[in-house]
Amino acid sequence: MVTKANLPKIRFHDLRHTHASLMLQQGENIKLISERLGHSNVKITLDIYSHVLPNMQKDASNRLAIQLFNS
């Protein structure tokens, strides 16, 4: 069914990456995210499980522009 619908293959494990990335995007503490995923340290979470989402770069640029030009 997934192939017929031309949907990407998503493994259950991929949801862990999504979970970490979305929580980081929301500003959650990395230690909390790491513990939720059962990692022994935050390095695993940051290096393997977290990903920069497309809107995160734009949001960071917008916050910097506000800081520079509205203060």
A tleap script that builds the chain and sets N, CA, C and O, in Angstrom:
source leaprc.protein.ff14SB
mol = sequence {
  NMET VAL THR LYS ALA ASN LEU PRO LYS ILE
  ARG PHE HIE ASP LEU ARG HIE THR HIE ALA
  SER LEU MET LEU GLN GLN GLY GLU ASN ILE
  LYS LEU ILE SER GLU ARG LEU GLY HIE SER
  ASN VAL LYS ILE THR LEU ASP ILE TYR SER
  HIE VAL LEU PRO ASN MET GLN LYS ASP ALA
  SER ASN ARG LEU ALA ILE GLN LEU PHE ASN
  CSER
}
set mol.1.N position { 0.819 -1.180 0.000 }
set mol.1.CA position { 0.000 0.000 0.000 }
set mol.1.C position { 0.874 1.259 0.000 }
set mol.1.O position { 0.568 2.221 -0.705 }
set mol.2.N position { 1.944 1.261 0.773 }
set mol.2.CA position { 2.840 2.416 0.843 }
set mol.2.C position { 3.460 2.681 -0.520 }
set mol.2.O position { 3.563 3.830 -0.948 }
set mol.3.N position { 3.872 1.616 -1.201 }
set mol.3.CA position { 4.483 1.762 -2.521 }
set mol.3.C position { 3.475 2.300 -3.528 }
set mol.3.O position { 3.794 3.196 -4.310 }
set mol.4.N position { 2.275 1.767 -3.513 }
set mol.4.CA position { 1.238 2.228 -4.443 }
set mol.4.C position { 0.898 3.697 -4.209 }
set mol.4.O position { 0.645 4.437 -5.160 }
set mol.5.N position { 0.890 4.111 -2.970 }
set mol.5.CA position { 0.550 5.497 -2.638 }
set mol.5.C position { 1.742 6.433 -2.820 }
set mol.5.O position { 1.617 7.644 -2.634 }
set mol.6.N position { 2.891 5.878 -3.179 }
set mol.6.CA position { 4.111 6.661 -3.400 }
set mol.6.C position { 4.545 7.424 -2.143 }
set mol.6.O position { 5.029 8.553 -2.223 }
set mol.7.N position { 4.363 6.793 -0.996 }
set mol.7.CA position { 4.757 7.392 0.279 }
set mol.7.C position { 6.170 6.955 0.642 }
set mol.7.O position { 6.602 5.867 0.261 }
set mol.8.N position { 6.890 7.796 1.377 }
set mol.8.CA position { 8.237 7.390 1.791 }
set mol.8.C position { 8.164 6.272 2.828 }
set mol.8.O position { 7.216 6.193 3.610 }
set mol.9.N position { 9.172 5.415 2.820 }
set mol.9.CA position { 9.234 4.356 3.828 }
set mol.9.C position { 9.694 4.979 5.140 }
set mol.9.O position { 10.754 5.601 5.200 }
set mol.10.N position { 8.908 4.816 6.171 }
set mol.10.CA position { 9.246 5.344 7.492 }
set mol.10.C position { 9.274 4.180 8.468 }
set mol.10.O position { 8.288 3.465 8.646 }
set mol.11.N position { 10.428 4.011 9.092 }
set mol.11.CA position { 10.568 2.958 10.093 }
set mol.11.C position { 10.115 3.501 11.448 }
set mol.11.O position { 10.142 4.710 11.681 }
set mol.12.N position { 9.710 2.618 12.321 }
set mol.12.CA position { 9.316 3.039 13.662 }
set mol.12.C position { 10.467 3.786 14.332 }
set mol.12.O position { 10.241 4.756 15.055 }
set mol.13.N position { 11.696 3.339 14.094 }
set mol.13.CA position { 12.876 3.964 14.690 }
set mol.13.C position { 13.036 5.416 14.226 }
set mol.13.O position { 13.566 6.244 14.966 }
set mol.14.N position { 12.583 5.727 13.014 }
set mol.14.CA position { 12.662 7.101 12.506 }
set mol.14.C position { 11.869 8.069 13.383 }
set mol.14.O position { 12.191 9.255 13.447 }
set mol.15.N position { 10.853 7.574 14.045 }
set mol.15.CA position { 10.042 8.430 14.915 }
set mol.15.C position { 10.849 8.954 16.099 }
set mol.15.O position { 10.541 10.025 16.622 }
set mol.16.N position { 11.864 8.230 16.526 }
set mol.16.CA position { 12.736 8.705 17.609 }
set mol.16.C position { 13.501 9.943 17.162 }
set mol.16.O position { 13.660 10.890 17.932 }
set mol.17.N position { 13.971 9.935 15.926 }
set mol.17.CA position { 14.677 11.094 15.379 }
set mol.17.C position { 13.726 12.293 15.292 }
set mol.17.O position { 14.082 13.413 15.658 }
set mol.18.N position { 12.523 12.036 14.804 }
set mol.18.CA position { 11.523 13.098 14.695 }
set mol.18.C position { 11.194 13.663 16.066 }
set mol.18.O position { 11.113 14.879 16.238 }
set mol.19.N position { 11.007 12.793 17.031 }
set mol.19.CA position { 10.694 13.204 18.402 }
set mol.19.C position { 11.782 14.134 18.944 }
set mol.19.O position { 11.477 15.198 19.482 }
set mol.20.N position { 13.037 13.738 18.805 }
set mol.20.CA position { 14.152 14.546 19.311 }
set mol.20.C position { 14.220 15.886 18.597 }
set mol.20.O position { 14.384 16.922 19.242 }
set mol.21.N position { 14.098 15.881 17.289 }
set mol.21.CA position { 14.205 17.121 16.518 }
set mol.21.C position { 13.072 18.091 16.836 }
set mol.21.O position { 13.306 19.290 16.985 }
set mol.22.N position { 11.860 17.584 16.940 }
set mol.22.CA position { 10.724 18.460 17.243 }
set mol.22.C position { 10.818 19.046 18.648 }
set mol.22.O position { 10.474 20.208 18.864 }
set mol.23.N position { 11.284 18.244 19.600 }
set mol.23.CA position { 11.425 18.763 20.963 }
set mol.23.C position { 12.515 19.828 21.038 }
set mol.23.O position { 12.356 20.829 21.737 }
set mol.24.N position { 13.623 19.620 20.322 }
set mol.24.CA position { 14.673 20.636 20.279 }
set mol.24.C position { 14.153 21.915 19.635 }
set mol.24.O position { 14.462 23.017 20.090 }
set mol.25.N position { 13.370 21.767 18.585 }
set mol.25.CA position { 12.800 22.926 17.905 }
set mol.25.C position { 11.915 23.733 18.856 }
set mol.25.O position { 11.842 24.957 18.754 }
set mol.26.N position { 11.254 23.053 19.767 }
set mol.26.CA position { 10.382 23.720 20.733 }
set mol.26.C position { 11.153 24.305 21.905 }
set mol.26.O position { 10.570 24.935 22.787 }
set mol.27.N position { 12.465 24.095 21.913 }
set mol.27.CA position { 13.291 24.675 22.964 }
set mol.27.C position { 13.412 23.825 24.214 }
set mol.27.O position { 13.827 24.321 25.262 }
set mol.28.N position { 13.055 22.545 24.117 }
set mol.28.CA position { 13.177 21.667 25.282 }
set mol.28.C position { 14.643 21.463 25.646 }
set mol.28.O position { 15.525 21.543 24.792 }
set mol.29.N position { 14.883 21.204 26.898 }
set mol.29.CA position { 16.221 20.956 27.410 }
set mol.29.C position { 16.772 19.656 26.828 }
set mol.29.O position { 16.091 18.630 26.828 }
set mol.30.N position { 18.004 19.706 26.334 }
set mol.30.CA position { 18.610 18.540 25.690 }
set mol.30.C position { 18.760 17.368 26.664 }
set mol.30.O position { 18.647 16.210 26.261 }
set mol.31.N position { 19.010 17.658 27.919 }
set mol.31.CA position { 19.137 16.593 28.924 }
set mol.31.C position { 17.814 15.845 29.065 }
set mol.31.O position { 17.798 14.618 29.160 }
set mol.32.N position { 16.715 16.577 29.079 }
set mol.32.CA position { 15.391 15.970 29.178 }
set mol.32.C position { 15.122 15.075 27.970 }
set mol.32.O position { 14.642 13.952 28.120 }
set mol.33.N position { 15.430 15.573 26.779 }
set mol.33.CA position { 15.212 14.792 25.561 }
set mol.33.C position { 16.054 13.522 25.592 }
set mol.33.O position { 15.570 12.440 25.261 }
set mol.34.N position { 17.301 13.660 25.986 }
set mol.34.CA position { 18.211 12.522 26.056 }
set mol.34.C position { 17.688 11.455 27.013 }
set mol.34.O position { 17.739 10.262 26.710 }
set mol.35.N position { 17.192 11.883 28.154 }
set mol.35.CA position { 16.638 10.931 29.127 }
set mol.35.C position { 15.393 10.250 28.580 }
set mol.35.O position { 15.205 9.051 28.783 }
set mol.36.N position { 14.541 11.001 27.889 }
set mol.36.CA position { 13.324 10.415 27.321 }
set mol.36.C position { 13.650 9.326 26.310 }
set mol.36.O position { 12.922 8.341 26.183 }
set mol.37.N position { 14.758 9.515 25.591 }
set mol.37.CA position { 15.159 8.529 24.593 }
set mol.37.C position { 15.986 7.398 25.196 }
set mol.37.O position { 16.310 6.430 24.509 }
set mol.38.N position { 16.327 7.519 26.474 }
set mol.38.CA position { 17.082 6.477 27.154 }
set mol.38.C position { 18.562 6.470 26.825 }
set mol.38.O position { 19.221 5.436 26.931 }
set mol.39.N position { 19.087 7.623 26.425 }
set mol.39.CA position { 20.510 7.702 26.082 }
set mol.39.C position { 21.352 7.913 27.331 }
set mol.39.O position { 20.910 8.522 28.305 }
set mol.40.N position { 22.564 7.402 27.281 }
set mol.40.CA position { 23.463 7.522 28.433 }
set mol.40.C position { 24.071 8.909 28.546 }
set mol.40.O position { 24.509 9.310 29.624 }
set mol.41.N position { 24.102 9.647 27.438 }
set mol.41.CA position { 24.606 11.025 27.481 }
set mol.41.C position { 23.998 11.835 26.339 }
set mol.41.O position { 23.470 11.274 25.379 }
set mol.42.N position { 24.079 13.154 26.454 }
set mol.42.CA position { 23.442 14.032 25.469 }
set mol.42.C position { 24.166 14.021 24.123 }
set mol.42.O position { 23.581 14.393 23.106 }
set mol.43.N position { 25.419 13.603 24.108 }
set mol.43.CA position { 26.176 13.568 22.852 }
set mol.43.C position { 25.502 12.648 21.836 }
set mol.43.O position { 25.439 12.973 20.651 }
set mol.44.N position { 25.008 11.522 22.286 }
set mol.44.CA position { 24.306 10.593 21.392 }
set mol.44.C position { 23.073 11.277 20.809 }
set mol.44.O position { 22.814 11.196 19.609 }
set mol.45.N position { 22.327 11.941 21.664 }
set mol.45.CA position { 21.108 12.616 21.223 }
set mol.45.C position { 21.426 13.692 20.201 }
set mol.45.O position { 20.782 13.771 19.154 }
set mol.46.N position { 22.417 14.518 20.501 }
set mol.46.CA position { 22.760 15.621 19.601 }
set mol.46.C position { 23.385 15.142 18.298 }
set mol.46.O position { 23.040 15.641 17.227 }
set mol.47.N position { 24.293 14.190 18.377 }
set mol.47.CA position { 25.031 13.767 17.186 }
set mol.47.C position { 24.241 12.847 16.258 }
set mol.47.O position { 24.441 12.872 15.044 }
set mol.48.N position { 23.357 12.045 16.813 }
set mol.48.CA position { 22.690 11.023 16.005 }
set mol.48.C position { 21.199 11.290 15.818 }
set mol.48.O position { 20.672 11.102 14.722 }
set mol.49.N position { 20.527 11.719 16.860 }
set mol.49.CA position { 19.068 11.775 16.822 }
set mol.49.C position { 18.470 13.133 16.496 }
set mol.49.O position { 17.327 13.202 16.044 }
set mol.50.N position { 19.201 14.202 16.711 }
set mol.50.CA position { 18.628 15.517 16.436 }
set mol.50.C position { 19.053 15.990 15.052 }
set mol.50.O position { 20.184 15.764 14.621 }
set mol.51.N position { 18.135 16.644 14.374 }
set mol.51.CA position { 18.379 17.148 13.027 }
set mol.51.C position { 17.867 18.583 12.952 }
set mol.51.O position { 16.867 18.932 13.580 }
set mol.52.N position { 18.560 19.403 12.181 }
set mol.52.CA position { 18.110 20.777 11.975 }
set mol.52.C position { 17.002 20.731 10.928 }
set mol.52.O position { 17.222 20.334 9.784 }
set mol.53.N position { 15.818 21.142 11.343 }
set mol.53.CA position { 14.685 21.164 10.432 }
set mol.53.C position { 14.749 22.429 9.582 }
set mol.53.O position { 15.312 23.432 10.019 }
set mol.54.N position { 14.184 22.399 8.374 }
set mol.54.CA position { 14.297 23.548 7.463 }
set mol.54.C position { 13.880 24.884 8.075 }
set mol.54.O position { 14.550 25.894 7.858 }
set mol.55.N position { 12.815 24.907 8.816 }
set mol.55.CA position { 12.349 26.176 9.379 }
set mol.55.C position { 13.205 26.658 10.546 }
set mol.55.O position { 13.116 27.825 10.929 }
set mol.56.N position { 14.026 25.789 11.116 }
set mol.56.CA position { 14.853 26.193 12.254 }
set mol.56.C position { 15.899 27.221 11.833 }
set mol.56.O position { 16.162 28.160 12.584 }
set mol.57.N position { 16.504 27.068 10.649 }
set mol.57.CA position { 17.488 28.034 10.156 }
set mol.57.C position { 16.828 29.392 9.931 }
set mol.57.O position { 17.375 30.426 10.315 }
set mol.58.N position { 15.659 29.384 9.313 }
set mol.58.CA position { 14.940 30.633 9.040 }
set mol.58.C position { 14.541 31.313 10.343 }
set mol.58.O position { 14.697 32.526 10.482 }
set mol.59.N position { 14.034 30.550 11.287 }
set mol.59.CA position { 13.634 31.112 12.578 }
set mol.59.C position { 14.825 31.730 13.301 }
set mol.59.O position { 14.699 32.795 13.906 }
set mol.60.N position { 15.973 31.071 13.243 }
set mol.60.CA position { 17.180 31.599 13.888 }
set mol.60.C position { 17.604 32.908 13.231 }
set mol.60.O position { 17.994 33.852 13.919 }
set mol.61.N position { 17.530 32.966 11.912 }
set mol.61.CA position { 17.873 34.201 11.192 }
set mol.61.C position { 16.920 35.328 11.558 }
set mol.61.O position { 17.345 36.467 11.749 }
set mol.62.N position { 15.641 35.017 11.657 }
set mol.62.CA position { 14.652 36.035 12.030 }
set mol.62.C position { 14.898 36.562 13.439 }
set mol.62.O position { 14.794 37.766 13.673 }
set mol.63.N position { 15.222 35.676 14.379 }
set mol.63.CA position { 15.494 36.121 15.749 }
set mol.63.C position { 16.733 37.009 15.795 }
set mol.63.O position { 16.764 37.995 16.532 }
set mol.64.N position { 17.750 36.665 15.014 }
set mol.64.CA position { 18.961 37.476 14.965 }
set mol.64.C position { 18.660 38.849 14.376 }
set mol.64.O position { 19.141 39.859 14.890 }
set mol.65.N position { 17.880 38.900 13.319 }
set mol.65.CA position { 17.520 40.177 12.701 }
set mol.65.C position { 16.759 41.059 13.683 }
set mol.65.O position { 17.011 42.261 13.757 }
set mol.66.N position { 15.844 40.481 14.427 }
set mol.66.CA position { 15.100 41.247 15.432 }
set mol.66.C position { 16.052 41.795 16.480 }
set mol.66.O position { 15.946 42.956 16.874 }
set mol.67.N position { 16.971 40.971 16.926 }
set mol.67.CA position { 17.943 41.390 17.943 }
set mol.67.C position { 18.821 42.524 17.423 }
set mol.67.O position { 19.103 43.473 18.154 }
set mol.68.N position { 19.249 42.435 16.185 }
set mol.68.CA position { 20.148 43.436 15.615 }
set mol.68.C position { 19.455 44.752 15.285 }
set mol.68.O position { 20.008 45.824 15.533 }
set mol.69.N position { 18.265 44.681 14.738 }
set mol.69.CA position { 17.634 45.873 14.187 }
set mol.69.C position { 16.517 46.465 15.033 }
set mol.69.O position { 16.062 47.573 14.749 }
set mol.70.N position { 16.070 45.771 16.046 }
set mol.70.CA position { 14.988 46.290 16.888 }
set mol.70.C position { 15.445 46.637 18.288 }
set mol.70.O position { 14.620 46.827 19.182 }
set mol.71.N position { 16.744 46.723 18.488 }
set mol.71.CA position { 17.195 47.052 19.839 }
set mol.71.C position { 17.881 48.390 19.876 }
set mol.71.O position { 18.327 48.827 20.937 }
savepdb mol mol.pdb
quit
